[in-house]
C-alpha cells in the first residue's frame, strides 16, 4: 500500500440527510413511553446488581435523550408528535420485558403492553424520515387539495 493511503476498515458513518423508516409518536404516547422507561430504569437500579450501562440498555433509557432532542425539534417546527425510528421499538420492548422480570408496577406494565401494540400499528404505517442537523425529522403531511 502506498505511503499516506490507508485502507478503510469499517463502514462509513451515516451521513446527514440519510433516509430512515420512522413514524410520529403522539404526545400522550411519548409521555407514556417516558414513564415506562423511567419506571423500568428505577426497578432495575433497585433490584439488579448490573452496572449502569447494562441498566441503561435493559431499561431502554438510552432512547430518552435522543427522543428529547427530537421532541424539541418537533415542537420548534410545529409538528404534532415526536419522530421515532421503527428500529427503536426494541428499546421499549426491553423496558417492558424487564419490568415483567423485575416486578414493575402492574399499571405501568399494562400501559407498556398497550404502548407496544400502538407502536406496532404505527410501525406498519411508517414513512421515510431524514436526519437533519443530527436530529430525525419527518416531513409534514401534505394537506389534501380542496
PyMOL commands that place a pseudoatom at each C-alpha (Angstrom):
pseudoatom trace, name=CA, resn=UNK, resi=1, chain=A, elem=C, hetatm=0, pos=[0.000, 0.000, 0.000]
pseudoatom trace, name=CA, resn=UNK, resi=2, chain=A, elem=C, hetatm=0, pos=[1.479, 3.404, -0.952]
pseudoatom trace, name=CA, resn=UNK, resi=3, chain=A, elem=C, hetatm=0, pos=[2.641, 5.735, 1.799]
pseudoatom trace, name=CA, resn=UNK, resi=4, chain=A, elem=C, hetatm=0, pos=[-0.096, 8.096, 3.060]
pseudoatom trace, name=CA, resn=UNK, resi=5, chain=A, elem=C, hetatm=0, pos=[-3.009, 5.984, 1.862]
pseudoatom trace, name=CA, resn=UNK, resi=6, chain=A, elem=C, hetatm=0, pos=[-4.960, 3.925, 4.366]
pseudoatom trace, name=CA, resn=UNK, resi=7, chain=A, elem=C, hetatm=0, pos=[-7.452, 1.228, 3.856]
pseudoatom trace, name=CA, resn=UNK, resi=8, chain=A, elem=C, hetatm=0, pos=[-10.904, 1.900, 5.271]
pseudoatom trace, name=CA, resn=UNK, resi=9, chain=A, elem=C, hetatm=0, pos=[-11.571, -0.846, 7.828]
pseudoatom trace, name=CA, resn=UNK, resi=10, chain=A, elem=C, hetatm=0, pos=[-15.160, -0.081, 8.768]
pseudoatom trace, name=CA, resn=UNK, resi=11, chain=A, elem=C, hetatm=0, pos=[-18.352, 1.011, 7.089]
pseudoatom trace, name=CA, resn=UNK, resi=12, chain=A, elem=C, hetatm=0, pos=[-18.761, 4.763, 6.726]
pseudoatom trace, name=CA, resn=UNK, resi=13, chain=A, elem=C, hetatm=0, pos=[-20.836, 6.582, 9.319]
pseudoatom trace, name=CA, resn=UNK, resi=14, chain=A, elem=C, hetatm=0, pos=[-24.354, 7.599, 8.239]
pseudoatom trace, name=CA, resn=UNK, resi=15, chain=A, elem=C, hetatm=0, pos=[-24.353, 10.976, 6.508]
pseudoatom trace, name=CA, resn=UNK, resi=16, chain=A, elem=C, hetatm=0, pos=[-26.644, 13.858, 7.323]
pseudoatom trace, name=CA, resn=UNK, resi=17, chain=A, elem=C, hetatm=0, pos=[-29.807, 13.555, 5.296]
pseudoatom trace, name=CA, resn=UNK, resi=18, chain=A, elem=C, hetatm=0, pos=[-29.872, 9.748, 5.481]
pseudoatom trace, name=CA, resn=UNK, resi=19, chain=A, elem=C, hetatm=0, pos=[-33.352, 8.286, 4.978]
pseudoatom trace, name=CA, resn=UNK, resi=20, chain=A, elem=C, hetatm=0, pos=[-34.778, 6.167, 7.801]
pseudoatom trace, name=CA, resn=UNK, resi=21, chain=A, elem=C, hetatm=0, pos=[-38.108, 4.400, 8.396]
pseudoatom trace, name=CA, resn=UNK, resi=22, chain=A, elem=C, hetatm=0, pos=[-39.974, 6.301, 11.128]
pseudoatom trace, name=CA, resn=UNK, resi=23, chain=A, elem=C, hetatm=0, pos=[-43.374, 7.326, 12.463]
pseudoatom trace, name=CA, resn=UNK, resi=24, chain=A, elem=C, hetatm=0, pos=[-44.759, 10.145, 14.570]
pseudoatom trace, name=CA, resn=UNK, resi=25, chain=A, elem=C, hetatm=0, pos=[-45.314, 9.382, 18.235]
pseudoatom trace, name=CA, resn=UNK, resi=26, chain=A, elem=C, hetatm=0, pos=[-48.261, 11.285, 19.733]
pseudoatom trace, name=CA, resn=UNK, resi=27, chain=A, elem=C, hetatm=0, pos=[-47.513, 13.473, 22.743]
pseudoatom trace, name=CA, resn=UNK, resi=28, chain=A, elem=C, hetatm=0, pos=[-49.518, 11.219, 25.101]
pseudoatom trace, name=CA, resn=UNK, resi=29, chain=A, elem=C, hetatm=0, pos=[-47.621, 8.141, 23.876]
pseudoatom trace, name=CA, resn=UNK, resi=30, chain=A, elem=C, hetatm=0, pos=[-44.315, 9.991, 24.258]
pseudoatom trace, name=CA, resn=UNK, resi=31, chain=A, elem=C, hetatm=0, pos=[-45.210, 10.739, 27.871]
pseudoatom trace, name=CA, resn=UNK, resi=32, chain=A, elem=C, hetatm=0, pos=[-46.223, 7.118, 28.437]
pseudoatom trace, name=CA, resn=UNK, resi=33, chain=A, elem=C, hetatm=0, pos=[-43.032, 5.820, 26.832]
pseudoatom trace, name=CA, resn=UNK, resi=34, chain=A, elem=C, hetatm=0, pos=[-41.029, 8.060, 29.163]
pseudoatom trace, name=CA, resn=UNK, resi=35, chain=A, elem=C, hetatm=0, pos=[-42.981, 6.785, 32.163]
pseudoatom trace, name=CA, resn=UNK, resi=36, chain=A, elem=C, hetatm=0, pos=[-42.465, 3.110, 31.226]
pseudoatom trace, name=CA, resn=UNK, resi=37, chain=A, elem=C, hetatm=0, pos=[-38.732, 3.512, 30.574]
pseudoatom trace, name=CA, resn=UNK, resi=38, chain=A, elem=C, hetatm=0, pos=[-38.103, 5.566, 33.717]
pseudoatom trace, name=CA, resn=UNK, resi=39, chain=A, elem=C, hetatm=0, pos=[-40.012, 3.027, 35.841]
pseudoatom trace, name=CA, resn=UNK, resi=40, chain=A, elem=C, hetatm=0, pos=[-38.025, 0.176, 34.287]
pseudoatom trace, name=CA, resn=UNK, resi=41, chain=A, elem=C, hetatm=0, pos=[-34.766, 2.009, 34.973]
pseudoatom trace, name=CA, resn=UNK, resi=42, chain=A, elem=C, hetatm=0, pos=[-35.689, 2.597, 38.627]
pseudoatom trace, name=CA, resn=UNK, resi=43, chain=A, elem=C, hetatm=0, pos=[-36.757, -1.051, 39.110]
pseudoatom trace, name=CA, resn=UNK, resi=44, chain=A, elem=C, hetatm=0, pos=[-33.533, -2.336, 37.581]
pseudoatom trace, name=CA, resn=UNK, resi=45, chain=A, elem=C, hetatm=0, pos=[-31.440, 0.019, 39.709]
pseudoatom trace, name=CA, resn=UNK, resi=46, chain=A, elem=C, hetatm=0, pos=[-33.246, -1.257, 42.803]
pseudoatom trace, name=CA, resn=UNK, resi=47, chain=A, elem=C, hetatm=0, pos=[-33.459, -4.975, 42.013]
pseudoatom trace, name=CA, resn=UNK, resi=48, chain=A, elem=C, hetatm=0, pos=[-30.449, -5.678, 39.785]
pseudoatom trace, name=CA, resn=UNK, resi=49, chain=A, elem=C, hetatm=0, pos=[-26.767, -5.697, 40.589]
pseudoatom trace, name=CA, resn=UNK, resi=50, chain=A, elem=C, hetatm=0, pos=[-25.862, -4.879, 36.968]
pseudoatom trace, name=CA, resn=UNK, resi=51, chain=A, elem=C, hetatm=0, pos=[-23.597, -1.973, 36.044]
pseudoatom trace, name=CA, resn=UNK, resi=52, chain=A, elem=C, hetatm=0, pos=[-25.031, 1.395, 34.975]
pseudoatom trace, name=CA, resn=UNK, resi=53, chain=A, elem=C, hetatm=0, pos=[-24.571, 0.809, 31.210]
pseudoatom trace, name=CA, resn=UNK, resi=54, chain=A, elem=C, hetatm=0, pos=[-26.341, -2.567, 31.366]
pseudoatom trace, name=CA, resn=UNK, resi=55, chain=A, elem=C, hetatm=0, pos=[-29.226, -0.980, 33.267]
pseudoatom trace, name=CA, resn=UNK, resi=56, chain=A, elem=C, hetatm=0, pos=[-29.432, 1.823, 30.673]
pseudoatom trace, name=CA, resn=UNK, resi=57, chain=A, elem=C, hetatm=0, pos=[-29.627, -0.729, 27.863]
pseudoatom trace, name=CA, resn=UNK, resi=58, chain=A, elem=C, hetatm=0, pos=[-32.014, -3.116, 29.615]
pseudoatom trace, name=CA, resn=UNK, resi=59, chain=A, elem=C, hetatm=0, pos=[-34.422, -0.382, 30.684]
pseudoatom trace, name=CA, resn=UNK, resi=60, chain=A, elem=C, hetatm=0, pos=[-34.479, 1.386, 27.314]
pseudoatom trace, name=CA, resn=UNK, resi=61, chain=A, elem=C, hetatm=0, pos=[-33.179, 4.566, 28.969]
pseudoatom trace, name=CA, resn=UNK, resi=62, chain=A, elem=C, hetatm=0, pos=[-30.605, 5.124, 26.209]
pseudoatom trace, name=CA, resn=UNK, resi=63, chain=A, elem=C, hetatm=0, pos=[-33.518, 6.089, 23.943]
pseudoatom trace, name=CA, resn=UNK, resi=64, chain=A, elem=C, hetatm=0, pos=[-34.749, 9.033, 26.042]
pseudoatom trace, name=CA, resn=UNK, resi=65, chain=A, elem=C, hetatm=0, pos=[-32.032, 11.644, 25.313]
pseudoatom trace, name=CA, resn=UNK, resi=66, chain=A, elem=C, hetatm=0, pos=[-32.473, 11.047, 21.588]
pseudoatom trace, name=CA, resn=UNK, resi=67, chain=A, elem=C, hetatm=0, pos=[-36.255, 11.416, 21.823]
pseudoatom trace, name=CA, resn=UNK, resi=68, chain=A, elem=C, hetatm=0, pos=[-35.981, 14.560, 23.965]
pseudoatom trace, name=CA, resn=UNK, resi=69, chain=A, elem=C, hetatm=0, pos=[-33.865, 16.196, 21.227]
pseudoatom trace, name=CA, resn=UNK, resi=70, chain=A, elem=C, hetatm=0, pos=[-36.411, 15.187, 18.599]
pseudoatom trace, name=CA, resn=UNK, resi=71, chain=A, elem=C, hetatm=0, pos=[-39.283, 16.434, 20.747]
pseudoatom trace, name=CA, resn=UNK, resi=72, chain=A, elem=C, hetatm=0, pos=[-37.641, 19.851, 20.973]
pseudoatom trace, name=CA, resn=UNK, resi=73, chain=A, elem=C, hetatm=0, pos=[-37.053, 19.982, 17.221]
pseudoatom trace, name=CA, resn=UNK, resi=74, chain=A, elem=C, hetatm=0, pos=[-40.623, 18.809, 16.550]
pseudoatom trace, name=CA, resn=UNK, resi=75, chain=A, elem=C, hetatm=0, pos=[-42.061, 21.466, 18.854]
pseudoatom trace, name=CA, resn=UNK, resi=76, chain=A, elem=C, hetatm=0, pos=[-39.933, 24.174, 17.221]
pseudoatom trace, name=CA, resn=UNK, resi=77, chain=A, elem=C, hetatm=0, pos=[-41.074, 23.139, 13.743]
pseudoatom trace, name=CA, resn=UNK, resi=78, chain=A, elem=C, hetatm=0, pos=[-44.761, 22.921, 14.668]
pseudoatom trace, name=CA, resn=UNK, resi=79, chain=A, elem=C, hetatm=0, pos=[-45.041, 19.129, 14.349]
pseudoatom trace, name=CA, resn=UNK, resi=80, chain=A, elem=C, hetatm=0, pos=[-47.782, 17.333, 16.280]
pseudoatom trace, name=CA, resn=UNK, resi=81, chain=A, elem=C, hetatm=0, pos=[-45.641, 14.472, 17.569]
pseudoatom trace, name=CA, resn=UNK, resi=82, chain=A, elem=C, hetatm=0, pos=[-42.139, 13.130, 18.112]
pseudoatom trace, name=CA, resn=UNK, resi=83, chain=A, elem=C, hetatm=0, pos=[-40.393, 11.206, 15.309]
pseudoatom trace, name=CA, resn=UNK, resi=84, chain=A, elem=C, hetatm=0, pos=[-39.372, 7.689, 16.314]
pseudoatom trace, name=CA, resn=UNK, resi=85, chain=A, elem=C, hetatm=0, pos=[-37.492, 5.112, 14.256]
pseudoatom trace, name=CA, resn=UNK, resi=86, chain=A, elem=C, hetatm=0, pos=[-39.149, 1.740, 13.774]
pseudoatom trace, name=CA, resn=UNK, resi=87, chain=A, elem=C, hetatm=0, pos=[-35.889, 0.137, 14.907]
pseudoatom trace, name=CA, resn=UNK, resi=88, chain=A, elem=C, hetatm=0, pos=[-36.147, 1.951, 18.263]
pseudoatom trace, name=CA, resn=UNK, resi=89, chain=A, elem=C, hetatm=0, pos=[-39.233, -0.005, 19.322]
pseudoatom trace, name=CA, resn=UNK, resi=90, chain=A, elem=C, hetatm=0, pos=[-36.808, -2.644, 20.637]
pseudoatom trace, name=CA, resn=UNK, resi=91, chain=A, elem=C, hetatm=0, pos=[-35.855, -0.267, 23.475]
pseudoatom trace, name=CA, resn=UNK, resi=92, chain=A, elem=C, hetatm=0, pos=[-39.463, -0.133, 24.661]
pseudoatom trace, name=CA, resn=UNK, resi=93, chain=A, elem=C, hetatm=0, pos=[-39.744, -3.917, 24.327]
pseudoatom trace, name=CA, resn=UNK, resi=94, chain=A, elem=C, hetatm=0, pos=[-36.666, -4.284, 26.549]
pseudoatom trace, name=CA, resn=UNK, resi=95, chain=A, elem=C, hetatm=0, pos=[-38.199, -1.975, 29.154]
pseudoatom trace, name=CA, resn=UNK, resi=96, chain=A, elem=C, hetatm=0, pos=[-41.490, -3.914, 29.246]
pseudoatom trace, name=CA, resn=UNK, resi=97, chain=A, elem=C, hetatm=0, pos=[-39.801, -7.331, 29.350]
pseudoatom trace, name=CA, resn=UNK, resi=98, chain=A, elem=C, hetatm=0, pos=[-37.554, -6.221, 32.195]
pseudoatom trace, name=CA, resn=UNK, resi=99, chain=A, elem=C, hetatm=0, pos=[-40.500, -4.706, 34.071]
pseudoatom trace, name=CA, resn=UNK, resi=100, chain=A, elem=C, hetatm=0, pos=[-42.082, -8.160, 33.954]
pseudoatom trace, name=CA, resn=UNK, resi=101, chain=A, elem=C, hetatm=0, pos=[-38.904, -9.775, 35.200]
pseudoatom trace, name=CA, resn=UNK, resi=102, chain=A, elem=C, hetatm=0, pos=[-38.155, -7.271, 37.953]
pseudoatom trace, name=CA, resn=UNK, resi=103, chain=A, elem=C, hetatm=0, pos=[-41.627, -6.742, 39.394]
pseudoatom trace, name=CA, resn=UNK, resi=104, chain=A, elem=C, hetatm=0, pos=[-42.671, -3.486, 37.803]
pseudoatom trace, name=CA, resn=UNK, resi=105, chain=A, elem=C, hetatm=0, pos=[-45.880, -1.812, 38.900]
pseudoatom trace, name=CA, resn=UNK, resi=106, chain=A, elem=C, hetatm=0, pos=[-48.844, -3.601, 37.340]
pseudoatom trace, name=CA, resn=UNK, resi=107, chain=A, elem=C, hetatm=0, pos=[-50.387, -0.408, 35.938]
pseudoatom trace, name=CA, resn=UNK, resi=108, chain=A, elem=C, hetatm=0, pos=[-47.160, 0.660, 34.234]
pseudoatom trace, name=CA, resn=UNK, resi=109, chain=A, elem=C, hetatm=0, pos=[-46.679, -2.853, 32.898]
pseudoatom trace, name=CA, resn=UNK, resi=110, chain=A, elem=C, hetatm=0, pos=[-50.187, -2.844, 31.381]
pseudoatom trace, name=CA, resn=UNK, resi=111, chain=A, elem=C, hetatm=0, pos=[-49.573, 0.615, 29.923]
pseudoatom trace, name=CA, resn=UNK, resi=112, chain=A, elem=C, hetatm=0, pos=[-46.303, -0.658, 28.459]
pseudoatom trace, name=CA, resn=UNK, resi=113, chain=A, elem=C, hetatm=0, pos=[-48.034, -3.571, 26.713]
pseudoatom trace, name=CA, resn=UNK, resi=114, chain=A, elem=C, hetatm=0, pos=[-50.667, -1.206, 25.312]
pseudoatom trace, name=CA, resn=UNK, resi=115, chain=A, elem=C, hetatm=0, pos=[-47.937, 1.151, 24.124]
pseudoatom trace, name=CA, resn=UNK, resi=116, chain=A, elem=C, hetatm=0, pos=[-46.151, -1.706, 22.350]
pseudoatom trace, name=CA, resn=UNK, resi=117, chain=A, elem=C, hetatm=0, pos=[-49.374, -2.526, 20.492]
pseudoatom trace, name=CA, resn=UNK, resi=118, chain=A, elem=C, hetatm=0, pos=[-49.747, 1.113, 19.372]
pseudoatom trace, name=CA, resn=UNK, resi=119, chain=A, elem=C, hetatm=0, pos=[-46.082, 1.254, 18.339]
pseudoatom trace, name=CA, resn=UNK, resi=120, chain=A, elem=C, hetatm=0, pos=[-46.531, -1.898, 16.233]
pseudoatom trace, name=CA, resn=UNK, resi=121, chain=A, elem=C, hetatm=0, pos=[-49.532, -0.309, 14.499]
pseudoatom trace, name=CA, resn=UNK, resi=122, chain=A, elem=C, hetatm=0, pos=[-47.600, 2.925, 13.900]
pseudoatom trace, name=CA, resn=UNK, resi=123, chain=A, elem=C, hetatm=0, pos=[-44.658, 0.942, 12.531]
pseudoatom trace, name=CA, resn=UNK, resi=124, chain=A, elem=C, hetatm=0, pos=[-46.918, -0.592, 9.863]
pseudoatom trace, name=CA, resn=UNK, resi=125, chain=A, elem=C, hetatm=0, pos=[-47.618, 2.936, 8.594]
pseudoatom trace, name=CA, resn=UNK, resi=126, chain=A, elem=C, hetatm=0, pos=[-44.058, 4.254, 8.916]
pseudoatom trace, name=CA, resn=UNK, resi=127, chain=A, elem=C, hetatm=0, pos=[-42.696, 6.686, 6.375]
pseudoatom trace, name=CA, resn=UNK, resi=128, chain=A, elem=C, hetatm=0, pos=[-39.288, 7.974, 5.446]
pseudoatom trace, name=CA, resn=UNK, resi=129, chain=A, elem=C, hetatm=0, pos=[-37.693, 10.339, 7.920]
pseudoatom trace, name=CA, resn=UNK, resi=130, chain=A, elem=C, hetatm=0, pos=[-34.460, 12.243, 7.427]
pseudoatom trace, name=CA, resn=UNK, resi=131, chain=A, elem=C, hetatm=0, pos=[-31.684, 13.227, 9.773]
pseudoatom trace, name=CA, resn=UNK, resi=132, chain=A, elem=C, hetatm=0, pos=[-31.186, 16.986, 9.598]
pseudoatom trace, name=CA, resn=UNK, resi=133, chain=A, elem=C, hetatm=0, pos=[-28.518, 18.610, 11.760]
pseudoatom trace, name=CA, resn=UNK, resi=134, chain=A, elem=C, hetatm=0, pos=[-28.262, 15.345, 13.704]
pseudoatom trace, name=CA, resn=UNK, resi=135, chain=A, elem=C, hetatm=0, pos=[-31.977, 15.160, 14.557]
pseudoatom trace, name=CA, resn=UNK, resi=136, chain=A, elem=C, hetatm=0, pos=[-34.536, 12.850, 12.942]
pseudoatom trace, name=CA, resn=UNK, resi=137, chain=A, elem=C, hetatm=0, pos=[-37.396, 14.710, 11.295]
pseudoatom trace, name=CA, resn=UNK, resi=138, chain=A, elem=C, hetatm=0, pos=[-40.485, 13.606, 9.441]
pseudoatom trace, name=CA, resn=UNK, resi=139, chain=A, elem=C, hetatm=0, pos=[-41.894, 15.623, 6.568]
pseudoatom trace, name=CA, resn=UNK, resi=140, chain=A, elem=C, hetatm=0, pos=[-45.114, 17.470, 7.318]
pseudoatom trace, name=CA, resn=UNK, resi=141, chain=A, elem=C, hetatm=0, pos=[-48.055, 15.613, 5.783]
pseudoatom trace, name=CA, resn=UNK, resi=142, chain=A, elem=C, hetatm=0, pos=[-49.395, 17.253, 2.654]
pseudoatom trace, name=CA, resn=UNK, resi=143, chain=A, elem=C, hetatm=0, pos=[-52.797, 18.864, 3.020]
pseudoatom trace, name=CA, resn=UNK, resi=144, chain=A, elem=C, hetatm=0, pos=[-55.339, 17.491, 0.551]
pseudoatom trace, name=CA, resn=UNK, resi=145, chain=A, elem=C, hetatm=0, pos=[-56.254, 19.803, -2.278]
pseudoatom trace, name=CA, resn=UNK, resi=146, chain=A, elem=C, hetatm=0, pos=[-59.718, 21.082, -1.913]
for i in range(1, 146): cmd.bond("trace and resi %d" % i, "trace and resi %d" % (i + 1))
show_as sticks, trace
zoom trace
